[in-house]
Amino acid sequence: MAALNRRVGIIGVGFGAQVYAPAFASEGWEVVALCSRDGQKARKAADALGIPDIHSDPLELIRRDDISAVGIVTPPSAHDELSIAALKAGKHVLCEKPFALNAARGRAMAQAARDTGKTAMVGHEFRHTPQRAFIKQLLSDGYIGRFQLCTLELFLDRYAAREPRPLSWMARRADGGGLLGALGSHYIDGLRHWFGDVASASGRLLNLRPDVIDPATGRMVTAETDDAFTFTLEFVNGGTATMVASFAATPARGARIAVMGDEGTLMADQPGPNPMEDGIVVGSRHGSALQPLPTPSQYTPFRDSRDHRLMAFRLLVRDFTRGIDEGASPAPNFDDGLKCQQVIDAIRESSETGRTIRLE
């Protein structure tokens, strides 16, 4: 087998510069280019990371013949165009969540991945955080018996400031903004990873802090997207999950997850939006007192002090690299991304109609 060309370009300089670029570099890849429509942002980020080239046109980066992979870290509205272009150009793709603007666009992305045979994965690195990976093992080992109910709460104060927040893509429906996509997608992917495919979904999207300031005009406008949501999912294999989340809660309380079965319970807390490297799982079986369960060392193979998200993301990049070597797309791949997007679409439809939506 020919040696892997470990050269990658990153489209997006927010999370792309903070996590994607250092994660790829730390896992043996050469990050040769960054892309942003704002050339000054691209140059500043590239200089800080020691990356030689910048682009303002993402298709120009994709067409480069000296890279084998592309990281796509843009708002969701561009994911389908850029992912499909990269796959057709013979590039492997790691695409940020939420997967797509809607399931129809996500379906085209998943089909392109199948047609080209390139490795195509989604940036759901939460699967690799110690808490989530350990819970997956405990569930597989039968710790709680038959799964019955999972409850999730996520309360953050990101939009609870006295002054309205600046208008950004997160407030625009056409760009794919909203809390359900931004963080809800991570939790939906995690629930699918733990419990399997979703049979039905219901939910409600809320806009609790609708006022935003347009920086271009200084005028107050109304956000088009959700800053809070609730949902209930029923799983094909049985069991139910419910979630309530808000960006407008004060004070922030982070997240709490409880997984309950007919023989036991597992619980996990986190202080903010993301599970941490040192997160603890608490468990109880057959009515015993809840107690901390020592996390196996295999789920924290190293630490990365630069950013608490980097260890998990570097493990995701290792899977991506292995997938390229093996000619496969490890989970979470574009088929997983599509299934997650179908759940998101169902929750949105339920919010609009008041009905429970059955998934195919």
N, C-alpha and C positions, 0 to 999 in steps of 0.2 A: 504494500500500500504506500502511495506517495506521502511524503511528509506533509502535515497539515500547514497550510499558510495561515499563521496566527497573526493576521493583520486585520484590524477592524476600524470602521468609521462610526462615529456617534452623531446622531441627528437630535439636537436638543441640548441646551447648556444649563438647565436647572438641575433636576435630578440626574440628568445625563452626565454633567460635570462632577456632581457631588458623589455619585455612587457608581454609575455604569463605567465611566472611564477608569477610576482607580480600581474597581473590581476586576475589569478585564486585564489591566496592567499587572495587577498582583497575581493573576493566574496565568502569566506567561504570554499574554497577548501584547502586541505592539499597537497602541492606539495612534493611528497615523493622521487622523483628521477629526475635527469637530465642525458641526454645521449649525448655524443659527441665521434666521433672516436678518437679525441685527448683527452686522459685522463687528461692531465694537465689542459686543458681549462675547462673540465667538473668539475674538483675538485675546481679550482679557483672560477668558477661561483657558484657552489653549496655552497661553504663556505661563499661567500659574501651574499648569499640569505638565509642562514640557512637551506639548503636542505640536508637531511641526506645521501642519496645514489647517486652514480653515476654509469653509465654503458658506455662501449665503443661499445657494440653490441646492436643496437636498437631492434632486435628481442628478446633479453634477457629481455629488459624492457617490451616489449609488452606481454611476457609470464607471467609476475608477476600476481599472483592471488589476490594481496592485493590492486589493483587499478581498477577503473571502467572506466577511461577515459585516452586518450592519446592525447597530443598536438604534431602535426608533423610540424616542422619548419626547414625543410631541403631544399636543392635545389629541383626544381620540378621533376627532373629525378627519385627521390626516392619516390615521393608521392604515386604512385599507389601501389607499393610493400608494403610499410609500412601501408598505410590506409587499404588495403584489409586484410593484416595479422592481424591488430588490430581489425577490424570488425569481422573477423572469430574467433578471440580469445575472443569475447564477450565484447569488449571495445567500448565505444562511442568515436568519433573522431572529433577533431577540427583541420582541415588541413589548412596550410598557402597557400596563393595565390602565383603565379599563380597555378591553380588547378592541372595541369598535364603537361607532356611533349607534349602531343597531345590529340586530341579528342578520339582517339581509346583507349588510356589508361584511359582517363577520363570516358569513357563509362563503362569500367570494374569497376571503383571505384563506380560510381552511382549504378550499378547493385548490387554490394556487399552490399551497404547501404540498398537497397530495400530488398535483400534476407535475411539479418540478422535482419532488423528492428531496428537497433541501431541508436541513434542520430548521424548524420553526417553533419557537417557544415564547411563552408569555411571562412577564416579569412578576410572577406571584411568589416572591422570595419568602413570604411568611411560612410556606411549607417547610422551610429549612430552619426556622427558629427553634431553639431547644424545646420550649413549651409545646409548640404545635406538633413537632416530630415525636416527642415523648407521648403525647396524648394519642397520636395515631398508633404507636406501638401498643399502648395499654388497651386500646379498643380492639386491636387485632388479637391481643392475648386474652381477650374475654374478661377484662377486669370488671366492667360494669354489667356483664351479662348481655341481655338483649337490649339494644338501644331503644329508648322511649322518647326522651325529651331533651332538647338543648336550648338554653336561654343565653342570649348575648345582650349586653348593654355597653354602649360606647358614648360617653358624655365628655365633650370637649368644648372649650370656650373660645375657639378660634375666631368666631364672628360676634362675640359678646362684648366688644369694646364699646365705649361711650359714643365714639364717632363711627359713622358708616365706613365700611371697608372700600378700598378702591375697586372699581370695575375691572374684572379680568375674565379670561376665558371660562373660569369656573362658574361664572354667573350667566353664561350664554348657552342656551339649549343647542344652538347649531354647532357649537364647538364640543359638545359632549360633557359639559360641566355638571356639577352637582355632587353631593356627598355620597349618594348611592353608588355612583360609578367610582368616585375617587377612593373611598375606603370600603364601601359596601361590597365592591367586587372582590376585594381580598377575603372578606369573611365568607362570601358565597363560595368562592373557590375552596376555602378551607373546609366548609361544611360538605361540599361534594367530595373532597379528598377523604374525609372521615367516614361519611355515611352513604356515599354513592349518588346516583342520579336523582334529580328532583322530579317528582310526579306532578305537583301542583304548587302554585304560588299565589299569595294574596298580599296586599300591602297598601300603604298610603305614603305619599310624598308630601312634605310640608315645607313651607318657606316662612320661617319664624322671624328672620331678620332680612326683609326684602330690600331695604334701602342700601344702595351703593353709589359711590361718587365716580363719575366719568372723569378720569384725569385729563382728557383732551379738552373738556369744556368746563369742568368744575361743577357741573350740574348733577343734581340727584336724579338717579334713574332706578328702576325696579329690576332686581335680579329675576331671571327667568327659570332658575333651577332650584332644586331642593337643598336646604341646609339641615334637614332632619328627615327621618323616615322610620317607618315600622314595616316589618314583613313577617309572614309565616310561611314556612316551606314544609311540604309533606314529601317524604322520600319513597322511591319505588320499593326499597327494601324494608320500609316501615319506619316509624318514628317521625317526630315533628321538631322543627327548630323555629324559634322566634327571635327577632332582633329589634331593638329600638336604639336609635343613634341620633346625635345632635351635635352640630358645630356651634350651637347657640346656648349651651348650658353653662351656668355659672354657680359655684366654681366647677372647674373641670374635675372629673373623677376618674378619667381613663376608662379602661375596659374591664368587664368581668364576664367570664364564660363559665357556665355550669353544664355538664353533660351527665345525664341521668339514665340509668338502666334498671332492670328488674333485680340486679344484684349489687349495684354500687353507684357511686357518684364521683366525678372528677370536676375540679374547679381550678381556674387559672385567672389571675388578675394581672393587669399591666398598668403602668402609671400614665401612659399617653396613647397615641394612635397606633403605635407599633409594638409588637412583642419584643421584649428585651433579651439579651444574651443570658442574663442571670435569672430569668423568670422561673418561678416555682410552680409545680403542679401539686395540688392538694387532693387527697383521695379518701374515700371511705367504702368499705365493702361490708355487706350483710349487717348494716346498722351500727358499725363501729364508729368511733369518733373520727372526724376529719383529721388527717395528719399529712405533713409534707412527705412527698415521695422523692427520694434522691434521683436526680436526673442522671441517666447514664452518660459517662464522659464522651461517648461516641457522638453525641448531639452537640457538643461544643469542642470540635477538634482543634480550634485555635481561637484567638480573640484578635480583634482589630480595633484599636483605640481611636482611629480617625473618625469613625461614624458608627453608631450602634447598629445601623442597617447593613454594614459591609460584610460581616461574617456570613450571614444568610445569603446575601447576594453573590458573594464569591462562590459559595457552594452551588448556587444556581448556575453560575458561569462554568463551573466544573462539569455539571450535567450537560450543559450546552456543548462544551468541547468534546465530551465523551460521545454525545449524539452525533456530532460531525464525524468523529473517528469511526463510529459503528454504522453510519448511514441511517440514523434513526432520529426521531424527535421525542426525547424523554418528556414525561409530564412535569409541569403543566405545558402542554403543546397547544397548537392552534385549534385542535378539536376540543380541548378543555376550555380554551378561551371562548369558543363559539357556544358551548353549553352554558358557561357562566353568563354570557351575554343574553342568551335566551331566557334565563331566569330574571335578569335585570329588566328585559323588555316585558316579561310577564308581570312583574311587580308594577311597572309603570302603567301597563294596561289595566291592572286591577285598581290602581289609584284613580284612574280616569273613569272607570265603569262601575266600581264597587263590587265586581264579581271576582270569584276565585278562578284563576286561569290554569287549565290543564296544559301540561307540556307534552310535546310529541314523544 
